[in-house]
Amino acid sequence: MSRLMGQMMQMPLLISSLIVHAARHAADTEIVSKRCEGDIHRTTWKALELRSRQLAQALARLGCESGDRVATLAWNGYRHLEIYYGSSGSGLVCHTINPRLFPEQIAWIANDAEDRVLCFDLGFLPLVEKLAPQLSQVKHFVLMTDRAHMPASSPIPNLACYDELVEAEDGAYAWPQFDENTASSICYTSGTTGDPKGAVYSHRSTLLHAMGAALPDAMGCSSADVILPVVPMFHVNAWGLPYAGALVGAKLVLPGPHLDGKSLYELFEAEQVTFSAGVPTVWLGLLNHVRQNGLKFSSFRRTVIGGSACPPSMMRALEEEHGVEVIHAWGMTEMSPLGTLAKLKAKHAGLDDAQRHKLLETQGRVIYGVDMQILGDDERPLPWDGVSSGNLVVRGPWVIDSYFGRSGSPLVEVDGVSWFPTGDVATINPDGFMQITDRSKDVIKSGGEWISSIELENIAMGHPGVHEAAVIACAHPKWDERPLLVVVRKPGVALEARELLGFFEGRIAKWQIPDDVAFVDEIPHTATGKMLKLKLRERFKDHKLPSA
Ligand code: AMP
């Protein structure tokens, strides 16, 4: 039997269509950047689209060909956004590198991705000068600034000035049309274990993700929003906001390297930001600043917090002290990154405050486009009862099926269908609210029972004397592993272990209360702001628990 085909226009889903749309329908909507140079720069979607075309011409003039990687070491700013659109839009691949990684890792990643061009912010000049001899594939180094800020001399051969490259072109360039499955960008996983691996996104996956991200039950972005992504554009494409922002035609505010509480607060107020997104650690700084100075937000309405578990105390503080809705989200580099967001359903309207919060503190429900399951140790699906906890697997058009340049598939098969194993351990309730209890390697196994480190950390973070808390497994002769609580106290607070452990009583089953507390000056973080438990486990590997 012959199939009746749809009779719709064939238009590939290309990233260039986002910027063309924004230039036409949000022409005068602003993009405001706090530059590395220190000043505020203002442009519009229309002007940015023209500069992106000029950049596409400039990259072609440098000899870049379809599929070549254009790497960035850059903060959130309009030039970085131009590179997003100018490179991907012209068929090149935008490779954002996390500048907070160790220099050897940056070099490793740039070489693994075979980057041809490296564009970087002024602040990274000393770093790139040191790294340049190791970057064997990079043919062009481009400093993202104007002529006035170019160094008089540099050991980097043929260091180009970004503004000069762009401004030498006339912009008479038509965005090319090609297969929507073409690679658009690459991000490397943060690599807390083993070498980082590249996730290669396509134009199609990026567009579908942007549409999903903008939905009301996801980030709920609209043209009425002023969006300030605190999450860096090198951390999984700022969670899709540079694309979703163009899709809805929102005003964007890009903070550059100025991410301390004071600078962020001033930018939020000056530009009347309504919506933001970032990892929990950045909100710690911002909340401390507004608290210490008795400040209030005048326009800030909602924020997505994800990348690691949002402590309930942080959610409460933003909601109750500032009227800011916190949308807790979960995702990963391999998922572009959005998977789930905690938004209530109509049936939850009548819930009391405690029940509402119980749901809002979970990692939330999937966006259409992502499906998930939890698997038991026998690789069979577990029930969605909010209690059974298993290995979380996902699938969807913006989930990877392989890593860049790696043979073998990371996927697992369940009943003939492929799923990506996230490495997270979770429960799912009957309404589809997923709750991460741990990374599989962070789970504490005490006498055969699992203890959630995240749950213990959340309780500790609720203590007024705790600045930051991490829970790791400590070897125990009887129970195999027992939880050790590692805490950074708030400045000037004389908090003792006994008092802090007493705080857990009545908040969790007695057998799950940590056995001991270690006070430290600092908890190490990964380059994307996640707690580096690997380092903590190393540091406390010989720690003697009082119960041992
Ligand atoms: P990355 O690819 O570096 O963004 O890391 C992804 C991992 O971060 C996930 O697999 C989770 O372990 C963790 N993660 C992300 N969001 C959350 C969240 N809201 N709560 C707990 N863990 C999270």
Residues whose N, C-alpha, C, O or C-beta is under 5 A from the ligand:
A	BS01	AMP	S190 I305 G306 G307 S308 A309 C310 A329 W330 G331 M332 T333 E334 Q363 T422 D424 I436 R439
